[in-house]
Amino acid sequence: MAQISQDNRGLRLVVRYAVLCLIAAIFSFPLIFMIVSSLKPSSQLLADAHSFRALLPVGDISLQNYFDAFKRAPVALFIFNSVLVTGVTVVASLALCSAAAFAFTFVMWKGRDLALTVILATLIVPFETIAIPLLLEASKLPWIGAGGITWGWLNSYRVQIVPFIADGLTIYLFVQYFKDLPGELIEAARVEGASWFAIYRRVVMPLSGPVLATAAILKFLVMYNQYLWPIMVTQEEQYRPVMVGLQYFFQLNRAWGEIMAYLSLITVPVLAFYLYLQKAFIASIASTGVKG
Amino acid sequence: MAGPAIALILVFVIAPFFLAVGFSFTNQRLVSPHPAEFTGLSNYRQLLGLGVLHLDPLKDAAGAVVLDDQGQPKLPELRKITRKNPDYPQFDGMREWFSWSSGEGRTFVLARDVVFMTAIVNTFIFVLVVAPLQGGLALGLALLINQRLRGINVFRAIYFMPVVVSIVVVSLLWSFIYNQNEGLLNNLLSAISFGAIPRIDWLGNPSTALGAIIFMSIWQAVGFHMVIWLSGLQTISPTLYEAGAIEGASKWQTFRYITWPGLRNTAVLVLVVITMQAFGLFSQIDVMTKGGPVDSTQTIVFQAVQRGYGKQDISAGSTISVILFVIVLSVSLIQRYLTREKT
């Protein structure tokens, strides 16, 4: 009897792993195909698509597609733009949203609860529903630069950065985290005469590592993957980010090898970053759901 | 200290929202030599105008039904009614949306903007399919990944992987997978069926295009909700499961009476979040089909962008935005009401 149930358990384990592996194959094959194909000439890529060779780096393997992609479009410029826009937005967002959440959590001021309610209410306004009027607004906003006041933000970095610095979700994440910090610490600092800003800088921020990581990862994913907004506001090549740059590869005769190279180029660094910080990524998504 | 963030949200979230409401009552354009004028509800009427019309077959002088070439009863021409017909001012400018035979004639449902109606219907189909399917699959994956097995974290990492990839990249990859002649999907299907399954142009065929986009969208986003379910699963106290095991509960009973009640709040959250995201369907459409073939993948947001940005008609785009907002708000209020804590 014991022997049979032992076998049964072994078999069950095999079945479990088989199911897990099958699902893993479904989730990973398009990405494996993308990376493998980026190394093949377009003709071989199409021929290989008919067999398992589609997922294997075999045949005429080279980096030629990557060189061709750089020739077809200013790829380096697009990557630079995306990194700049994403980086500045993430840093500014962490600074302003954490400061706001600090004021909402620890400081008493008139209208505080109303302001927080309004900010949390913006969470139910999908970005897609404000994109069109925001486009008109952005086309008319003033900017003070070296040449005095100019009107209109279209075709710039600021139009891709400034509207996304403050958002309800980031503030909400910080507020939730700050609520769980021990209040005595802040009170003690107040008694010793520390200013609010000093408490924010010296007491609260040093304790906020986890929530900073969470907010940074979520903001990074949103900003790097932006598509709808940049196609509307960057008619000029100079300010386009990587996702808009994809349009350079939509030709009548699509050069799939180059497309796969470009897709890999803009995706693999993010995937590598994710696999390296996998636990933090997953924890950050999970933390948006815990308290609901 | 909250000042800068509040100011930014006022200018870039709240102001545009109210501008959208304002523009929807005007004829505002992105660039125009004329100032915008107040036009009342005409944008809404233009987008949402509907009419029902019943047409009886034509009869000849003797009172017999006139038949057309195919032997079907001949109806009066619809165009003569909807084009500047003084007898039917309410149908002016409308087109047939759909119709059915009734009695001897046909009943027509007319819409002032048939494309937008199609977009609303497609968006609702997308939401109604994606919300339960993606939520359910995500829960299944979460239960699968919540087992104590060696190397389970590797599988969790792989299932979540598509979430960090841009939907634009995913859409382009899948447009290759769905390709009629070279696509991996057709290659796989014809290989496992030894050529019996015909090659389908998944994105070029009106009856499969929306389904193909739905499948891909779930593939990309299901890992996100798997993680949210997983965090919900981990808040359920292990002592409850121990108690269940002592009582001799079956697997299904354990799920039904311990796991599911413990996931209530998570379920509401997942449902609301998926629904909101699904109503925003745009990037997939823009990259893969541009709303085609024959409008079978038109969506509300794609229409808003096409008119507001493509045709620079800010007022029409804003009106669609307001309609979308009203829909999203109503749906989430209904969801909250239906999933409320019953006391």
Interface residues (C-beta under 8 A of the other chain):
Chain A: L13 R16 Y17 V19 L20 I23 A24 I26 F27 S28 F29 P30 L31 F33 M34 L46 A49 H50 S51 A54 L96 C97 A99 A100 F102 A103 F104 V107 R112 A115 V118 I119 T122 I124 V125 P126 F127 E128 T129 I130 A131 I132 P133 L134 L135 L136 E137 S139 V162 P163 F164 I165 A166 D167 G168 I171 W196 F197 Y200 L221 Y224 N225 Y227 L228 I231 M232 M243 L246 W256 I259 L263 I266 T267 V270 L271 Y274 L275 Q278 F281 I282 I285 A286 S287 T288 G289 V290 G292
Chain B: M1 A2 P4 A5 I6 L8 I9 V11 F12 V13 I14 A15 P16 F17 L19 A20 F23 Q28 L30 L141 L144 Q147 L149 I152 N153 F155 R156 A157 I158 Y159 F160 M161 P162 V163 V164 V165 S166 I167 V168 V169 V170 L172 L173 W174 F176 I177 E182 G183 L184 N187 W219 G223 F224 V227 I228 L230 S231 G232 T235 N265 T266 V268 L269 V270 M276 F279 G280 F282 S283 D286 V287 V301 A304 V305 G308 Y309 I314 G317 S318 I320 S321 V322 L324 F325 V328 L329 S332
